[in-house]
Amino acid sequence: MSYQIQVLETGACFAAEHDESLLSAALRANVALAHDCQFGGCGTCRIKVLGGTLDYEEFPLGLTPEEADAGFALACQARPRSDMVIGTGHVGTPASEPARHTARISGIRALSRDVTHLTLMLPAEAALRYRPGQYMNVLLEDGSGRSFSMASAAEGGQIDFHVRKIPGGHFTDRVIAGLKVGDDLEVELPLGTFRLHAEDYRPLLMVATGTGLAPLKAMLESLMDDPDCPPVSLYWGGRTSADLYFHDEIAQWAQRLYEFRYVPVLSRADERWAGRRGYVQHAVCDDYADLSEHAVYLCGSPAMIADAKRAFISQGASIDHLYADSFTFQHAPATVE
């Protein structure tokens, strides 16, 4: 049995069979739906069901029951059970279409023992426009790719990345060790739908673990010195103080962001640490009894994001203003190999 699926924002229509995912059907019909991991982990393909019904062979990790109850679904796992109208919610400043470019390394330095600051310069003809929060793929000689979130706001053709070393990783552990300023990398960008939703007009609560900081940094850089910047709280979690590789720089952001609050949280701190301890999402819950007025951005491990979503929703967070980018084996805000 075949069903007709309509995308509200574009008016595009495509047919989907009873036993195939909405994403597979859209791609087969050359209808663009944002996606990434395709196994229900990252949440990139989240849609809003505006009409019709669907179900899953297995409920996806990247969606909470509360989100499903509010009408959200993951297109890569959802199977239609009627004609449908879906919304993607992708509005805002247009970005460039994803394209391949040859980028030149303009800077490379260690931020910590296992995080490298990589700066790339794109050719002038790229005329890149991206939404802070999006990511790129580094394309390797064997045809595979590695994904990295932009860690800086769009400004000219130069972009920054925080590359976390994965022990034994082909790119992050071996290739990057031999890279130097002036080398070229083949890249594809911009990719992904994680972005700042300035249209929300809400105080911002941003929560990251590890190099999940990178896309949040890009968003916050885009708000610096902006007279319309809302109040901002950034919670950054790590295991030890060595994981807070951008700690001193973040402390200075208060000079350029409105009512900026920075809370680092360590889960395995030693006796010298005088700050917050435990898991970063729990620290947020301790500080906010009511999250109903905030726009919430989550970036980090699937476990943190799943737990944070449940906890924050129970404390009033609006599902319509809850945005997440999760580490997966196909894409991560820093890298996974």
C-alpha positions in Angstrom: 0.0 0.0 0.0 1.3 3.5 -0.9 0.6 6.8 0.9 1.0 10.4 -0.1 3.3 12.5 2.1 3.3 16.3 1.8 6.0 18.6 3.3 4.3 21.7 4.7 7.1 24.2 4.2 7.9 23.4 0.5 4.7 21.8 -0.7 6.7 18.8 -2.0 4.9 15.5 -2.2 6.1 12.0 -2.4 4.8 8.5 -2.2 5.8 6.2 0.7 5.2 2.5 0.9 3.7 0.8 4.0 7.0 -0.9 4.8 9.5 1.9 4.1 10.7 4.8 6.2 9.6 8.3 5.4 13.2 9.3 4.8 13.8 6.4 2.4 10.7 7.3 0.4 11.7 11.0 0.3 15.2 10.2 -0.9 13.8 7.9 -3.5 11.6 10.7 -4.8 14.5 13.2 -4.7 12.8 15.2 -2.0 15.3 16.7 0.4 14.8 15.8 4.1 17.6 16.6 6.5 19.2 13.4 7.8 22.4 12.0 9.1 22.9 8.7 11.0 19.8 7.0 9.5 19.4 4.7 12.5 17.4 6.9 14.8 20.3 8.0 17.1 21.2 11.6 16.1 17.7 13.2 15.8 18.7 15.3 12.7 15.7 14.0 10.8 13.1 15.1 13.4 9.8 16.2 11.8 6.5 17.3 13.1 3.4 15.2 12.2 0.7 17.7 11.2 -1.7 15.1 9.8 -1.9 11.4 9.4 -0.4 8.5 11.4 2.8 6.5 11.6 4.5 3.8 13.6 8.0 2.3 14.2 9.4 -1.2 14.0 11.4 -0.2 17.1 11.1 3.1 18.9 14.2 5.2 18.1 16.8 6.2 20.7 17.0 9.8 19.4 13.3 10.5 20.3 11.7 10.6 23.7 8.1 9.4 24.3 7.3 12.9 25.4 8.4 14.2 22.0 6.4 11.6 20.2 3.3 12.5 22.3 3.8 16.1 21.2 3.7 15.0 17.5 7.4 14.7 16.7 8.9 11.8 14.8 12.2 10.7 13.3 11.8 10.3 9.5 14.5 7.7 9.2 12.6 5.2 11.3 8.9 6.2 10.9 6.7 4.1 8.7 3.5 5.8 7.3 0.1 4.3 8.1 -2.0 6.9 6.2 -1.5 9.9 4.0 0.4 12.5 5.9 1.4 16.1 6.2 4.7 16.7 7.9 6.6 19.8 8.9 10.4 20.2 9.0 10.6 23.4 10.9 13.6 24.5 8.9 13.3 28.3 8.7 15.7 31.1 9.3 18.7 32.5 7.4 19.3 30.5 4.3 22.5 28.5 4.1 24.6 27.5 1.1 23.7 24.2 -0.5 26.2 21.4 0.6 29.1 21.3 -1.8 32.7 19.9 -2.0 35.6 22.3 -1.7 39.4 22.1 -1.3 40.2 23.9 2.0 43.7 24.9 3.1 44.8 24.4 6.7 45.6 27.9 8.1 46.1 26.9 11.7 46.6 23.8 13.8 47.4 23.7 17.5 46.7 21.6 20.6 43.9 22.8 22.9 44.5 19.9 25.3 46.1 16.5 25.3 43.4 15.1 23.1 41.7 18.1 21.4 43.2 19.9 18.4 42.1 23.3 17.2 42.0 23.1 13.4 41.4 26.2 11.3 40.6 25.9 7.6 40.4 28.6 4.9 38.0 28.0 2.0 38.6 29.3 -1.5 37.0 32.7 -2.1 34.7 31.3 -4.8 33.1 29.0 -2.2 31.1 32.1 -0.9 30.1 29.9 2.1 27.0 30.7 4.2 26.3 28.4 7.1 24.1 28.5 10.2 26.1 28.3 13.4 25.6 24.7 14.7 26.0 23.0 11.3 28.9 20.7 10.5 31.2 19.6 7.6 32.6 16.3 6.4 36.4 15.8 5.8 36.6 13.5 2.8 39.4 11.0 3.0 41.3 9.3 0.2 39.4 6.0 0.6 36.1 7.8 0.0 35.0 7.8 3.7 34.3 10.9 5.6 34.7 12.3 9.1 32.3 14.9 10.6 33.2 18.0 12.5 31.0 20.8 13.7 32.0 24.4 12.9 33.2 26.0 16.1 33.1 29.6 14.9 30.5 31.9 13.5 30.4 32.4 9.7 32.9 35.1 8.9 34.7 35.2 5.6 36.1 31.9 4.4 37.9 30.9 7.7 36.3 28.3 10.0 37.4 26.6 13.2 37.0 23.1 14.5 37.6 21.2 17.7 38.9 17.8 16.8 38.9 15.2 19.6 41.4 12.4 19.3 39.9 8.9 19.2 42.5 6.3 20.1 43.2 4.3 17.0 41.1 6.6 14.8 42.3 6.8 11.2 41.9 10.6 10.9 42.0 12.0 14.5 44.8 9.8 15.7 46.9 9.2 12.6 46.2 11.5 9.7 45.9 14.7 11.8 49.3 14.0 13.4 50.9 14.5 10.0 49.0 17.6 9.0 50.6 21.1 8.9 49.7 24.6 7.9 49.4 24.9 4.1 48.1 21.3 3.6 44.9 20.8 1.7 41.8 18.9 2.8 38.8 17.9 0.7 35.6 18.9 2.6 31.9 18.9 2.1 29.7 21.6 3.8 27.5 22.9 5.2 25.5 20.0 6.6 23.0 19.3 9.3 20.0 21.2 10.8 21.2 22.0 14.3 21.2 25.8 14.5 20.4 28.8 16.6 16.7 29.7 16.5 16.8 33.4 17.1 13.1 33.6 16.2 12.3 31.9 19.6 12.9 35.1 21.5 13.6 33.1 24.7 16.5 32.9 27.2 19.1 30.4 26.1 20.1 27.3 28.0 23.0 25.6 26.4 24.3 22.2 27.7 27.3 20.4 26.3 29.7 17.6 27.1 33.2 17.4 25.7 33.7 18.8 22.2 29.9 19.2 22.0 30.9 22.7 23.0 32.0 23.4 19.4 28.6 24.1 17.7 27.4 26.0 20.8 30.5 28.2 20.6 29.6 29.0 17.0 26.1 30.0 18.0 27.3 32.2 20.9 29.9 33.9 18.7 27.1 34.9 16.4 25.4 36.6 19.3 28.4 38.5 20.7 27.9 42.2 20.8 24.4 41.8 19.5 22.0 44.2 21.2 19.2 41.7 20.8 21.2 38.9 22.5 18.9 37.1 25.1 20.2 36.0 28.5 22.5 33.0 28.0 23.5 30.1 30.4 26.1 27.6 29.3 26.7 24.4 31.2 29.7 22.4 30.1 30.4 18.9 31.4 33.6 16.9 31.4 35.2 14.2 33.5 38.3 16.1 34.8 39.5 19.7 34.6 41.7 18.7 31.6 38.5 18.3 29.6 37.7 22.0 30.0 40.0 22.9 27.2 38.4 26.3 26.5 37.7 27.3 30.1 39.6 30.5 30.3 38.3 31.8 27.0 34.7 31.1 27.9 35.0 33.1 31.2 35.7 36.2 29.0 32.5 35.8 27.0 30.5 37.6 29.7 32.0 40.9 28.3 30.2 40.3 25.0 27.0 38.3 25.8 24.0 39.5 27.7 23.6 38.2 31.2 26.0 35.3 30.4 26.4 32.6 33.0 29.0 29.8 32.6 28.8 26.7 34.8 31.5 24.0 34.3 30.6 20.6 35.8 33.0 17.7 36.4 31.9 14.1 37.0 35.4 12.8 38.1 37.0 15.8 39.6 39.9 15.6 42.0 40.2 17.2 45.3 41.6 20.4 43.8 38.4 21.2 41.9 36.3 23.8 43.7 33.4 23.9 41.2 30.3 21.9 40.5 30.5 18.1 40.5 28.4 15.3 39.0 26.6 15.2 35.6 26.0 18.4 33.8 22.3 17.8 33.2 21.7 17.2 36.9 23.4 20.5 37.7 20.9 22.2 35.4 18.0 20.6 37.2 19.4 21.7 40.5 19.5 25.3 39.3 16.2 25.5 37.4 13.0 24.3 38.9 11.1 25.7 35.9 12.5 25.6 32.3 9.2 26.5 30.5 10.5 29.9 29.3 13.8 28.7 27.9 15.1 27.6 24.5 17.3 24.6 25.3 20.3 23.4 23.2 21.9 20.0 23.9 25.1 18.7 22.3 27.1 15.7 23.4 26.7 12.0 24.0 23.4 10.2 23.3 23.2 9.1 27.0 23.5 12.7 28.2 21.0 14.0 25.7 18.4 11.3 26.4 18.7 11.9 30.1 18.6 15.6 29.8 15.6 15.6 27.6 13.6 13.5 30.1 14.7 15.6 33.0 14.2 19.0 31.4 10.8 18.1 30.0 9.7 17.0 33.5 10.8 20.5 34.7 8.6 22.2 32.1 10.9 22.6 29.1 9.0 23.2 25.9 9.5 20.3 23.4 9.0 22.8 20.6 12.0 24.7 21.8 14.3 21.8 22.7 17.1 21.2 20.1 19.8 18.5 20.2 22.8 17.3 18.3 23.9 13.9 19.4 27.2 12.0 19.0 26.7 9.0 16.6 29.1 6.7 14.7 28.2 8.5 11.5 28.3 12.0 12.7 29.4 13.7 15.9 29.7 17.3 16.9 33.5 16.7 17.1 34.2 13.4 15.5 33.6 9.7 15.8 35.5 7.1 13.9 
